[in-house]
Amino acid sequence: MRRFYSQGVDVADLSPAQARERFRAGARIPTAGWCRGWTQANLIAVPKRLRYDLLLFAHRNPQACPVLDVGEPGAWSTELFGGDLRTDLPGYRLYRDGEAVADLGEVVTEWREDLVPFLIGCSFTFERALLAAGVPVRHLESGTNVPMYVTSVPCRSTGTLSGPLVVSMRPVPGELVRTAVEVSGRYPMVHGAPVHVGDPAAIGIGDLARPDYGDPVEVRAGEVPLFWACGMTPQAAMLASGVDYAIGHLPGHMAIMDVRDDDYLVT
């Protein structure tokens, strides 16, 4: 696996607080490979009037939207995230009236008193377990963001929220597909096992070289693309549903929490 460094320090060795300090100071970088053993999460903050709609959407789409923590209205920290959600992620995306209108380095002035922050499980959490089982993780090898795709698979909708399933993709040697499925399946609160194995066209993906979010990775001879449900799904719902105001993270630029990966391991 390729090593990543920040200020001369291997980012895998950083604590969550140390990583958040770097993001607060202006580091803008995807977080795969950061803070070995510490759980990462997707952020989506919605107006208070939509909090129960989002909870219901998550309940109906648990593999794509596994809720790890929810803050109080206006709060910028939660029980499991001790930093400042407005400044301590490496990037944010602002939504207005169903459009992504700005990518930002911090959202102090954009954070409203009625916003309710949700922290959604992230598949980066089980990547260390995949590596330990001998399964390669290509975006870590190449030092890029994980590729993510909007699929043709609709999520179960609520009265106000609907949208497509978003997936992340990791190419896996054919002989290791079963291992990858079994290992990731032990982490159901961070997306669990893949939702699709093989032909991307079967879920509406036309070209693996053109992800909707993140960066493309090489799929080598003998490898099979595996697709996991992705925590960008709630942000896709913000777009599809025309939500008037929301704040999310930049794809792959996660909230690093104060809980361990193994806390979400089911044995």
C-alpha positions in Angstrom: 0.0 0.0 0.0 1.2 3.5 -0.8 2.1 5.6 2.2 0.7 9.1 2.6 2.4 11.9 4.5 1.4 15.3 6.0 4.1 17.6 7.4 6.5 14.6 7.3 4.2 12.4 9.3 2.6 9.1 8.0 -1.1 10.1 8.1 -2.0 6.5 9.0 -0.3 7.1 12.4 -2.3 10.3 13.2 -5.0 10.4 15.9 -8.4 11.7 14.9 -7.7 15.0 16.8 -4.3 15.4 15.0 -6.0 14.8 11.6 -8.8 17.3 12.3 -6.2 19.9 13.3 -4.6 19.5 9.9 -7.9 19.9 8.1 -8.8 22.9 10.2 -5.5 24.4 9.2 -6.3 24.0 5.5 -5.4 20.4 4.4 -7.7 19.5 1.5 -7.2 15.8 0.7 -9.2 12.6 0.5 -9.0 10.7 3.8 -8.6 7.0 2.7 -5.6 5.7 4.6 -5.7 8.3 7.3 -5.8 7.5 11.1 -5.3 3.7 11.0 -8.0 1.9 13.0 -10.3 5.0 13.5 -13.7 5.1 11.9 -14.5 7.6 9.2 -18.0 8.9 8.4 -20.0 10.8 5.8 -21.6 14.1 6.8 -25.0 15.3 5.8 -26.7 18.2 7.7 -30.3 19.1 6.9 -32.8 21.6 8.3 -34.6 20.4 11.5 -37.9 20.0 9.7 -36.3 17.3 7.5 -34.5 15.3 10.3 -37.2 12.7 10.6 -37.6 12.4 6.8 -33.8 11.7 6.6 -34.1 9.2 9.5 -36.9 7.4 7.6 -34.9 7.5 4.4 -32.0 6.0 6.2 -34.2 3.3 7.8 -35.6 2.4 4.4 -32.1 2.3 2.8 -29.9 1.0 5.6 -27.0 -0.4 3.5 -26.5 3.0 1.8 -27.3 5.2 4.8 -26.2 3.4 8.0 -26.6 6.2 10.7 -23.7 6.2 13.2 -24.6 9.4 15.1 -27.0 12.3 15.0 -26.4 15.7 16.5 -28.8 18.2 18.0 -30.2 21.1 15.9 -27.4 23.7 15.4 -24.8 21.5 17.0 -21.4 21.2 15.3 -20.1 18.2 17.3 -21.7 14.9 18.4 -21.0 12.3 21.0 -18.8 10.3 18.5 -17.1 13.3 16.8 -15.3 15.5 19.3 -14.2 18.1 16.7 -16.0 20.9 14.9 -18.1 19.7 12.0 -17.9 23.1 10.4 -14.1 23.2 10.1 -12.6 19.8 10.9 -13.3 17.9 7.6 -11.1 18.5 4.6 -13.9 19.7 2.4 -17.6 20.5 2.2 -20.4 20.8 -0.4 -23.2 23.3 0.0 -26.7 22.5 -1.5 -29.4 25.0 -2.2 -32.7 24.2 -3.9 -31.6 20.9 -5.2 -28.3 22.1 -6.6 -24.7 21.8 -5.4 -23.7 25.5 -5.4 -20.3 25.6 -3.7 -17.4 23.4 -2.6 -15.9 25.0 0.5 -12.9 24.5 2.9 -15.0 25.3 6.0 -18.7 26.2 6.6 -18.7 28.3 9.8 -20.9 31.1 8.3 -23.0 28.6 6.3 -23.9 26.5 9.4 -27.4 27.4 10.5 -29.0 27.0 14.0 -31.6 24.7 12.5 -29.2 22.2 10.9 -29.1 18.7 12.2 -25.9 16.8 11.5 -26.0 13.1 10.5 -22.9 11.0 10.5 -23.3 8.0 8.1 -21.0 5.0 7.9 -18.2 4.9 5.4 -16.6 1.9 3.6 -13.1 3.3 4.3 -13.7 1.7 7.7 -13.2 -1.9 6.5 -10.4 -1.2 4.1 -7.7 -2.1 6.7 -9.5 -5.5 7.2 -9.5 -6.1 3.4 -5.8 -5.4 3.3 -5.2 -7.7 6.2 -7.0 -10.5 4.4 -4.8 -10.0 1.3 -7.4 -8.1 -0.8 -5.9 -5.2 -2.7 -7.4 -1.7 -2.4 -6.5 0.0 -5.6 -7.2 3.6 -4.7 -4.8 3.3 -1.7 -2.2 1.7 -4.0 -2.5 4.6 -6.5 -2.9 7.4 -3.9 -6.2 8.6 -5.4 -9.8 9.0 -4.2 -12.1 6.0 -4.4 -14.3 6.0 -7.5 -18.0 6.5 -6.9 -20.9 6.1 -9.3 -24.6 7.1 -9.4 -26.5 4.0 -10.4 -29.9 3.4 -12.0 -31.1 1.6 -8.8 -33.7 3.8 -7.0 -33.6 4.0 -3.2 -36.8 3.5 -1.3 -38.3 6.9 -1.0 -40.1 8.8 1.7 -42.7 11.6 1.4 -40.0 14.2 0.7 -36.8 12.3 -0.1 -35.9 10.1 -3.0 -33.0 9.5 -5.2 -30.6 6.9 -6.7 -28.3 4.5 -5.0 -24.6 5.7 -5.1 -21.9 3.0 -5.0 -18.1 2.9 -4.5 -16.1 0.5 -6.6 -13.0 -1.6 -5.8 -11.5 -4.0 -8.3 -10.7 -7.4 -6.8 -8.9 -10.4 -8.2 -11.4 -13.1 -9.1 -10.0 -15.6 -6.6 -10.4 -13.0 -3.7 -14.0 -11.9 -4.4 -15.5 -14.3 -1.8 -12.9 -13.1 0.7 -13.8 -9.4 0.0 -17.5 -10.1 0.4 -17.0 -12.0 3.6 -14.7 -9.5 5.2 -16.7 -6.4 4.4 -19.9 -8.2 5.4 -18.7 -8.3 9.0 -19.1 -4.5 9.0 -22.8 -4.0 8.4 -22.9 -0.5 10.0 -20.4 0.8 7.4 -22.1 -0.5 4.3 -21.3 -4.2 4.8 -20.9 -6.6 1.8 -21.1 -5.4 -1.8 -24.5 -4.6 -3.3 -23.3 -5.8 -6.7 -20.5 -7.9 -8.2 -19.5 -7.8 -11.8 -21.1 -6.1 -14.8 -21.4 -2.4 -14.1 -24.0 -2.0 -16.8 -26.4 -4.1 -14.8 -26.7 -1.2 -12.3 -26.6 1.6 -14.9 -22.9 2.4 -14.9 -21.8 3.0 -18.5 -18.1 3.6 -18.1 -15.9 2.7 -15.1 -13.3 5.2 -16.3 -15.7 8.1 -15.7 -16.9 8.0 -12.1 -19.5 10.6 -10.9 -17.3 11.3 -7.8 -13.7 10.5 -7.0 -11.1 9.2 -9.3 -11.0 6.3 -11.8 -8.8 3.3 -10.9 -7.3 0.6 -13.1 -9.2 -2.7 -13.4 -6.7 -5.3 -14.3 -7.0 -8.6 -16.2 -8.6 -11.2 -14.0 -10.1 -8.6 -11.6 -13.8 -8.2 -10.9 -15.4 -4.8 -10.0 -17.1 -5.0 -6.7 -19.6 -2.3 -5.8 -20.5 -1.2 -2.2 -23.4 1.1 -1.2 -21.9 4.6 -0.6 -22.6 7.3 1.9 -22.9 9.8 -1.0 -26.4 8.5 -1.4 -28.0 11.0 0.9 -26.3 13.8 -1.0 -27.7 12.4 -4.3 -31.1 12.5 -2.5 -30.6 16.2 -1.8 -30.2 16.8 -5.5 -33.0 14.6 -6.7 -35.5 15.9 -4.1 -34.8 19.6 -4.5 -33.9 20.1 -0.8 -33.7 23.8 -0.1 -30.6 23.7 2.1 -28.1 21.1 3.2 -24.4 20.7 3.9 -22.4 17.6 3.1 -18.7 16.6 2.9 -16.8 16.5 -0.4 -16.8 13.0 -1.8 -14.0 11.0 -0.1 -13.2 13.8 2.3 -14.6 12.3 5.5 -15.3 13.1 9.1 -12.7 11.1 11.2 -14.5 10.0 14.4 -13.4 9.2 17.9 -14.5 5.5 17.7 -12.5 2.5 16.4 -13.1 0.5 13.3 -13.4 -2.7 15.4 -16.4 -1.1 17.2 -18.4 -1.9 14.1 -17.0 -5.4 13.5 -19.6 -8.2 13.9 -17.9 -11.5 14.7 
